[in-house]
C-alpha cells in the first residue's frame, strides 16, 4: 500500500510537470497564441501574388495585370459618423452600406468582411486620404487582368471570383472566398502555372485602425510568389487580321504550323472584347454576353460541330488507297441518280474527282472500302468494312478530342458500327443506309480545330503534332512535353502524294481556282459546301502552303455563306498570304471578304 501511494503521487507530479512545461511553451516560446490574443491590435493581411503574364510568339504582351483595391471592415472597430458621405466616397448607396455592415456584424464582429471590391487605382487615390477617419476599414491591394490588344478573347479566357462549388472542389488548396481563378481558356487550363502563391503580412494598428508598422519586424510574414509567365504560339498580327476578316460573320478560323502543331491563330466569330470581363463591371457584362443570341462566349473553333462536306473526300481517298480498293488511275462514272453533282464531267480518275469534287465518285469509293465481299451477308459485310474504315478515320484525329490546351474541346462524331446499331435499334443496316457519310454529309461531325489538324496531316504527308496554344512556360520557356510527340496515321506516306497534287489542282484549275490562288506560292486546298435544310449552305475550306515544306495550314468555316469557293476560300488564302508575306497583295479579294456579300 505504501508503494502504491508513492506511485500515484509520482504520476500526479509528472502530469503537473507536463502541464507546466506546456504552459511555459505556450506563454514564453510559441508566438502563435500571442498573435491570436493580440488580434485586436494586429491585422493579418493576405499578400496576393502577381498573376503570370501571357505573351504571343513574338513576346508581345497579350495579358497583363492592373492594380485594384478591395475594402474590408472589422465590425467591432468600424466607426462611421456620416454614413451618407462615406457611402458616396466608396461608390455605394446609403442602403447598400447599411446592408453590408449588418451582414458583416451577423457574420463576425472581429473578422474582416467585404465592404467594397475592385476600386480602380484612380478611385482609390480619391478616397485614400480620408480612410484614416474611418477606424476598422482595411485596404486589400490586388490585381485584375487587362488586355492591351482586345484580341483572342476565346483563347485567353478570363478570371472570376472562385465559387462555393469550386471551393468545395479545391478543399486541399489555399483558395479562399474572394480569390480569383481562371474560368475559361488559357487562364483556366494553366491556372496552377499562372496563379502564383499567396503570402501573408502581420501589421500593428492603433485604435483608429491606422497601420503603425510590421509586427516583430516581419518575423511571421511570408512573401507572395508571382505566377509564371506563358509564351503562346499565337501570332498577334495574324490573329488580329483573321478576326478582322471574320467581322460580321458566324464561324471560325484555325491556322496551325504543321511542323510543330503550334496554333498561329484561333478565331471564333462573333467574339468580344476581353476587357469586358474584368474589373467591377464583370457581372453586368457577363450577363449581357451570356444572353446574347449570337453566343460570343461560345468558342466555335473547338466547340461547334459541323458536317465536314467535300473536304472529307480527301480522307476517303486516302483510306481507299491504303486498302488497295482504288489506285490514282481508277475511273468511276459520275452517275447522278443517287447523289447529285456539279460541273460538266462524266467519268474521272482520282485526281479529277478531287479537283472537281465529284460526289458519285466518292460514293463509289467508299462502297469499295466498306463492301469487300468479306461475308455473303450484305449486312455483315458492311459491318466488317465499316470497322476498317472507322479505324483509319480515327487515326486522323477525327471522332474524338485532340487534346488542345484550352478547356471544353468537343470531339465531333465519326459513326461506327456501334453507333448505327444504336441508331437503328437492332434493325439491320447496310451501305445503302449510310452512303451520305462518303461525301462528308450524314452523321459525320467535325470541329474546326480537327479540320485544321487534318490539313496539317496532309501537309506533313501522314503525321501531326497535337495542336496547342502554349509555346513555353516560365523564364526558361519550357515546352509542354506531350506537344512534341509525332502522331502517325494508318496511311502510308506515299499515298499522300496523289492527294496533295489533287489539292494543288483544286486551287489551280478546280473549285478554288478564282479566289484561293496565290501568285508566288503553291497553295493546296479543298473546298466544301455543307448543306442546311431550309437555310443557306455553310462555306468550308482547308488549305496549306507552300506545297513543299509547308509553313501554315488553315481551316475556315463560315456559316450560311454558300459555296466553299467563296467566303471560306477567300479568307483562308488571305490568311496564308498574310502569314507568308506579311501583307496581302490581292486587295480585291480582301475587299470581297470584308464586305461579306457572298451571294
NORRA-V747356 format. One record per residue. N is the residue number from 1. RES is the residue in one small letter. PSI is psi in radians with two decimals (* if undefined). NEAR is the number of other ideal C-beta (glycine too) atoms within 10 Angstrom. Layout:
N&RES&PSI&NEAR / N&RES&PSI&NEAR
This chain:
1&x&-0.69&4 / 2&x&-0.72&5 / 3&x&-0.68&7 / 4&x&-0.68&8 / 5&x&-0.74&9 / 6&x&-0.61&9 / 7&x&-0.81&9 / 8&x&-0.75&10 / 9&x&-0.70&10 / 10&x&-0.70&10 / 11&x&-0.73&10 / 12&x&-0.77&10 / 13&x&-0.72&10 / 14&x&-0.79&10 / 15&x&-0.70&10 / 16&x&-0.73&10 / 17&x&-0.71&10 / 18&x&-0.79&10 / 19&x&-0.72&10 / 20&x&-0.73&10 / 21&x&-0.78&10 / 22&x&-0.72&11 / 23&x&-0.71&10 / 24&x&-0.69&11 / 25&x&-0.75&11 / 26&x&-0.78&12 / 27&x&-0.56&10 / 28&x&-0.51&8 / 29&x&-0.55&8 / 30&x&1.95&12 / 31&x&-0.25&13 / 32&x&-0.78&9 / 33&x&-0.60&11 / 34&x&-0.70&14 / 35&x&-0.76&15 / 36&x&-0.70&9 / 37&x&-0.53&10 / 38&x&0.34&13 / 39&x&-0.49&12 / 40&x&-0.24&12 / 41&x&-0.20&13 / 42&x&2.31&17 / 43&x&2.44&19 / 44&x&1.98&15 / 45&x&2.28&18 / 46&x&2.32&16 / 47&x&1.86&17 / 48&x&2.39&20 / 49&x&2.76&18 / 50&x&2.26&17 / 51&x&2.51&25 / 52&x&2.56&20 / 53&x&2.78&18 / 54&x&2.26&27 / 55&x&2.82&20 / 56&x&-3.11&22 / 57&x&-0.32&18 / 58&x&0.38&10 / 59&x&0.60&9 / 60&x&2.35&14 / 61&x&2.20&15 / 62&x&-0.61&23 / 63&x&2.28&28 / 64&x&-3.00&15 / 65&x&2.63&16 / 66&x&2.58&12 / 67&x&2.49&13 / 68&x&2.99&20 / 69&x&2.22&19 / 70&x&2.47&19 / 71&x&2.20&23 / 72&x&2.89&20 / 73&x&2.62&23 / 74&x&1.94&22 / 75&x&-0.67&19 / 76&x&-0.57&13 / 77&x&-0.22&19 / 78&x&2.29&19 / 79&x&2.02&12 / 80&x&1.92&18 / 81&x&-0.73&8 / 82&x&1.61&11 / 83&x&-0.57&13 / 84&x&-0.79&11 / 85&x&-0.76&12 / 86&x&-0.77&21 / 87&x&-0.77&19 / 88&x&-0.69&14 / 89&x&-0.62&16 / 90&x&0.14&20 / 91&x&0.52&14 / 92&x&2.76&18 / 93&x&2.87&11 / 94&x&-0.67&13 / 95&x&-0.70&9 / 96&x&-0.73&14 / 97&x&-0.81&19 / 98&x&-0.74&14 / 99&x&-0.75&12 / 100&x&-0.65&18 / 101&x&-0.71&17 / 102&x&-0.75&11 / 103&x&-0.69&12 / 104&x&-0.73&22 / 105&x&-0.66&14 / 106&x&-0.56&10 / 107&x&-0.97&12 / 108&x&2.44&12 / 109&x&-0.31&13 / 110&x&-0.17&10 / 111&x&2.58&12 / 112&x&2.47&22 / 113&x&2.65&19 / 114&x&2.31&16 / 115&x&-0.88&22 / 116&x&2.43&22 / 117&x&2.72&16 / 118&x&0.86&18 / 119&x&2.36&23 / 120&x&2.92&15 / 121&x&-0.70&11 / 122&x&-0.74&7 / 123&x&-0.73&17 / 124&x&-0.70&18 / 125&x&-0.63&11 / 126&x&-0.62&12 / 127&x&-0.15&20 / 128&x&-0.67&12 / 129&x&-0.39&8 / 130&x&-0.20&13 / 131&x&-0.39&18 / 132&x&-0.38&11 / 133&x&0.01&15 / 134&x&1.48&22 / 135&x&2.53&18 / 136&x&-0.12&19 / 137&x&2.29&24 / 138&x&2.33&21 / 139&x&2.20&15 / 140&x&1.77&17 / 141&x&2.53&14 / 142&x&-2.99&20 / 143&x&2.72&15 / 144&x&2.96&19 / 145&x&2.65&24 / 146&x&2.60&14 / 147&x&1.75&21 / 148&x&-0.51&12 / 149&x&-0.04&14 / 150&x&0.61&14 / 151&x&2.83&20 / 152&x&0.66&29 / 153&x&-0.78&25 / 154&x&-0.31&24 / 155&x&-0.87&28 / 156&x&-0.65&22 / 157&x&-2.87&26 / 158&x&2.91&25 / 159&x&2.71&24 / 160&x&2.97&18 / 161&x&2.40&15 / 162&x&2.31&20 / 163&x&2.90&12 / 164&x&-0.67&8 / 165&x&-0.73&8 / 166&x&-0.65&15 / 167&x&-0.71&15 / 168&x&-0.65&8 / 169&x&-0.49&12 / 170&x&0.69&15 / 171&x&-0.54&7 / 172&x&0.18&6 / 173&x&3.12&14 / 174&x&0.40&10 / 175&x&2.43&17 / 176&x&2.86&11 / 177&x&2.34&10 / 178&x&-0.26&15 / 179&x&2.75&19 / 180&x&2.56&21 / 181&x&2.61&18 / 182&x&2.24&24 / 183&x&-0.51&19 / 184&x&3.02&21 / 185&x&-2.65&25 / 186&x&-0.56&25 / 187&x&-0.68&28 / 188&x&-0.81&17 / 189&x&-0.58&19 / 190&x&0.56&23 / 191&x&-0.81&18 / 192&x&-0.47&11 / 193&x&-0.74&17 / 194&x&-0.54&26 / 195&x&-0.53&25 / 196&x&-2.86&17 / 197&x&2.28&14 / 198&x&2.62&17 / 199&x&3.14&15 / 200&x&2.57&13 / 201&x&2.31&17 / 202&x&2.20&18 / 203&x&2.62&17 / 204&x&2.42&15 / 205&x&2.67&20 / 206&x&-3.04&10 / 207&x&-0.32&10 / 208&x&0.06&12 / 209&x&0.19&20 / 210&x&2.27&11 / 211&x&2.24&13 / 212&x&0.01&10 / 213&x&3.11&9 / 214&x&2.60&14 / 215&x&2.27&21 / 216&x&0.62&13 / 217&x&0.59&8 / 218&x&0.33&13 / 219&x&-0.61&9 / 220&x&0.04&16 / 221&x&2.63&17 / 222&x&2.59&12 / 223&x&2.39&13 / 224&x&2.43&16 / 225&x&2.09&14 / 226&x&2.61&16 / 227&x&2.83&21 / 228&x&2.55&19 / 229&x&2.75&21 / 230&x&2.33&23 / 231&x&2.08&20 / 232&x&3.00&26 / 233&x&-0.14&24 / 234&x&2.50&29 / 235&x&1.91&23 / 236&x&-0.73&20 / 237&x&-0.80&16 / 238&x&-0.68&22 / 239&x&-0.82&24 / 240&x&-0.68&17 / 241&x&-0.75&23 / 242&x&-0.69&29 / 243&x&-0.68&20 / 244&x&-0.80&13 / 245&x&-0.48&26 / 246&x&0.02&24 / 247&x&2.34&12 / 248&x&0.12&10 / 249&x&2.81&23 / 250&x&2.18&18 / 251&x&-2.62&26 / 252&x&2.79&29 / 253&x&2.32&30 / 254&x&2.18&31 / 255&x&2.29&29 / 256&x&2.54&28 / 257&x&1.93&21 / 258&x&-0.61&24 / 259&x&-0.18&15 / 260&x&-0.36&17 / 261&x&0.12&23 / 262&x&2.24&22 / 263&x&2.04&29 / 264&x&-0.58&26 / 265&x&2.41&28 / 266&x&1.95&27 / 267&x&2.31&31 / 268&x&2.25&28 / 269&x&2.34&23 / 270&x&2.73&17 / 271&x&-2.71&22 / 272&x&2.87&19 / 273&x&2.05&14 / 274&x&-0.35&24 / 275&x&-0.27&16 / 276&x&-0.49&19 / 277&x&0.87&24 / 278&x&2.64&22 / 279&x&-2.93&17 / 280&x&-0.39&15 / 281&x&0.22&13 / 282&x&-0.95&17 / 283&x&-0.78&11 / 284&x&-0.79&10 / 285&x&-0.67&16 / 286&x&-0.71&16 / 287&x&-0.72&10 / 288&x&-0.78&13 / 289&x&-0.67&17 / 290&x&-0.57&10 / 291&x&-0.07&8 / 292&x&2.19&13 / 293&x&-0.34&5 / 294&x&-0.10&12 / 295&x&1.05&16 / 296&x&-0.38&20 / 297&x&-0.19&17 / 298&x&2.05&16 / 299&x&1.60&27 / 300&x&-0.47&26 / 301&x&-0.50&28 / 302&x&-0.13&25 / 303&x&-0.46&18 / 304&x&2.32&22 / 305&x&2.14&15 / 306&x&2.79&23 / 307&x&2.44&23 / 308&x&-0.43&29 / 309&x&-2.67&28 / 310&x&-0.26&24 / 311&x&-0.37&29 / 312&x&-0.32&28 / 313&x&-0.51&27 / 314&x&-0.66&25 / 315&x&-0.72&26 / 316&x&-0.71&24 / 317&x&-0.74&26 / 318&x&-0.73&24 / 319&x&-0.74&25 / 320&x&-0.68&24 / 321&x&-0.73&22 / 322&x&-0.67&18 / 323&x&-0.10&17 / 324&x&0.32&8 / 325&x&-0.21&19 / 326&x&2.92&22 / 327&x&3.00&11 / 328&x&-0.40&15 / 329&x&-0.08&9 / 330&x&2.23&18 / 331&x&2.35&12 / 332&x&2.36&20 / 333&x&2.49&13 / 334&x&1.33&21 / 335&x&2.09&14 / 336&x&0.49&12 / 337&x&-0.29&6 / 338&x&-0.88&12 / 339&x&2.56&17 / 340&x&3.06&8 / 341&x&-3.09&17 / 342&x&2.71&14 / 343&x&2.76&12 / 344&x&1.29&7 / 345&x&2.76&15 / 346&x&-0.88&8 / 347&x&2.29&14 / 348&x&2.71&20 / 349&x&-3.08&18 / 350&x&-0.76&26 / 351&x&-0.80&17 / 352&x&-0.60&18 / 353&x&-0.68&26 / 354&x&-0.74&27 / 355&x&-0.70&26 / 356&x&0.03&22 / 357&x&0.98&26 / 358&x&2.03&29 / 359&x&-0.88&23 / 360&x&-0.60&22 / 361&x&-0.85&30 / 362&x&-0.36&27 / 363&x&-0.71&21 / 364&x&-0.64&22 / 365&x&-0.83&25 / 366&x&-0.56&24 / 367&x&-0.70&19 / 368&x&-0.55&16 / 369&x&-0.74&21 / 370&x&-0.77&25 / 371&x&1.76&19 / 372&x&0.21&15 / 373&x&0.67&9 / 374&x&-0.25&14 / 375&x&2.58&14 / 376&x&-0.32&7 / 377&x&2.04&12 / 378&x&-0.55&14 / 379&x&-0.76&13 / 380&x&-0.70&13 / 381&x&-0.76&18 / 382&x&-0.70&25 / 383&x&-0.78&20 / 384&x&-0.75&16 / 385&x&-0.66&25 / 386&x&-0.56&25 / 387&x&-0.70&13 / 388&x&-0.85&17 / 389&x&-0.80&23 / 390&x&-0.66&19 / 391&x&-0.73&12 / 392&x&-0.80&21 / 393&x&-0.57&24 / 394&x&-0.46&15 / 395&x&-0.25&18 / 396&x&0.03&24 / 397&x&0.24&25 / 398&x&2.59&26 / 399&x&0.20&20 / 400&x&2.83&14 / 401&x&2.58&15 / 402&x&-0.43&22 / 403&x&0.48&13 / 404&x&2.67&24 / 405&x&0.72&20 / 406&x&2.62&25 / 407&x&2.89&17 / 408&x&0.37&14 / 409&x&2.35&20 / 410&x&2.78&17 / 411&x&-0.14&16 / 412&x&-2.79&24 / 413&x&2.22&17 / 414&x&1.88&23 / 415&x&2.40&19 / 416&x&3.09&19 / 417&x&-0.78&16 / 418&x&-0.69&10 / 419&x&-0.83&16 / 420&x&-0.59&19 / 421&x&-0.75&14 / 422&x&-0.72&10 / 423&x&-0.66&13 / 424&x&0.06&12 / 425&x&0.79&6 / 426&x&-0.18&6 / 427&x&2.62&10 / 428&x&2.64&14 / 429&x&2.75&16 / 430&x&-3.00&19 / 431&x&-0.64&19 / 432&x&-0.29&11 / 433&x&-0.32&15 / 434&x&0.16&20 / 435&x&-0.39&19 / 436&x&-0.38&17 / 437&x&-0.24&22 / 438&x&-0.44&26 / 439&x&0.39&27 / 440&x&0.31&26 / 441&x&-2.67&18 / 442&x&-2.34&14 / 443&x&-0.13&15 / 444&x&2.34&24 / 445&x&2.28&19 / 446&x&2.80&31 / 447&x&2.48&30 / 448&x&-0.65&29 / 449&x&-0.69&29 / 450&x&-0.63&29 / 451&x&-0.71&29 / 452&x&-0.67&32 / 453&x&-0.65&29 / 454&x&-0.67&25 / 455&x&-0.61&31 / 456&x&-0.71&26 / 457&x&-0.76&26 / 458&x&-0.74&27 / 459&x&-0.66&27 / 460&x&-0.04&21 / 461&x&0.75&18 / 462&x&0.04&19 / 463&x&2.93&14 / 464&x&2.84&24 / 465&x&2.54&22 / 466&x&2.14&18 / 467&x&2.39&28 / 468&x&2.82&23 / 469&x&-0.12&24 / 470&x&2.17&23 / 471&x&-0.66&21 / 472&x&2.72&17 / 473&x&2.39&18 / 474&x&-3.03&13 / 475&x&-0.62&8 / 476&x&0.03&8 / 477&x&0.86&14 / 478&x&2.22&11 / 479&x&2.78&16 / 480&x&2.15&14 / 481&x&-0.67&7 / 482&x&-0.27&11 / 483&x&0.02&20 / 484&x&0.03&12 / 485&x&2.24&9 / 486&x&2.43&11 / 487&x&2.07&16 / 488&x&2.59&12 / 489&x&3.10&25 / 490&x&0.13&15 / 491&x&2.31&23 / 492&x&2.44&12 / 493&x&-0.49&12 / 494&x&-0.54&11 / 495&x&-0.35&19 / 496&x&-0.39&21 / 497&x&-0.78&11 / 498&x&-0.77&20 / 499&x&-0.73&24 / 500&x&-0.73&20 / 501&x&-0.68&16 / 502&x&-0.68&24 / 503&x&-0.54&29 / 504&x&-0.74&19 / 505&x&-0.61&19 / 506&x&-0.73&28 / 507&x&-0.58&27 / 508&x&-0.80&15 / 509&x&-0.24&13 / 510&x&-2.50&22 / 511&x&-0.33&26 / 512&x&0.27&30 / 513&x&-0.59&17 / 514&x&-0.82&12 / 515&x&-0.25&23 / 516&x&-0.29&30 / 517&x&2.36&19 / 518&x&2.55&20 / 519&x&-0.75&7 / 520&x&0.20&9 / 521&x&2.58&14 / 522&x&2.00&17 / 523&x&2.28&27 / 524&x&2.23&28 / 525&x&3.00&31 / 526&x&2.24&32 / 527&x&2.77&28 / 528&x&2.41&31 / 529&x&1.92&23 / 530&x&2.17&20 / 531&x&2.53&13 / 532&x&2.13&12 / 533&x&2.18&4 / 534&x&0.18&4 / 535&x&2.93&9 / 536&x&2.58&13 / 537&x&2.76&17 / 538&x&2.53&26 / 539&x&2.21&29 / 540&x&2.50&34 / 541&x&2.34&35 / 542&x&2.59&32 / 543&x&2.83&33 / 544&x&2.80&28 / 545&x&2.70&26 / 546&x&3.00&17 / 547&x&-0.78&16 / 548&x&2.42&9 / 549&x&1.03&8 / 550&x&2.50&24 / 551&x&-0.34&16 / 552&x&2.46&29 / 553&x&2.46&31 / 554&x&2.52&30 / 555&x&2.41&30 / 556&x&2.32&36 / 557&x&2.00&35 / 558&x&2.02&28 / 559&x&2.43&21 / 560&x&0.57&15 / 561&x&0.11&26 / 562&x&-2.54&16 / 563&x&2.52&20 / 564&x&-0.47&31 / 565&x&-0.17&24 / 566&x&-1.62&23 / 567&x&-0.97&30 / 568&x&-0.78&36 / 569&x&-0.69&34 / 570&x&-0.87&27 / 571&x&-0.75&32 / 572&x&-0.78&35 / 573&x&-0.59&27 / 574&x&-0.70&26 / 575&x&-0.75&26 / 576&x&-0.77&27 / 577&x&-0.77&24 / 578&x&-0.74&22 / 579&x&-0.72&21 / 580&x&-0.60&16 / 581&x&-0.11&12 / 582&x&-0.10&9 / 583&x&2.92&9 / 584&x&2.41&19 / 585&x&0.11&11 / 586&x&1.33&17 / 587&x&-0.60&8 / 588&x&-0.61&9 / 589&x&-0.70&20 / 590&x&-0.78&20 / 591&x&-0.69&9 / 592&x&-0.79&18 / 593&x&-0.72&29 / 594&x&-0.64&16 / 595&x&-0.70&9 / 596&x&0.22&14 / 597&x&1.68&8 / 598&x&0.30&19 / 599&x&*&7
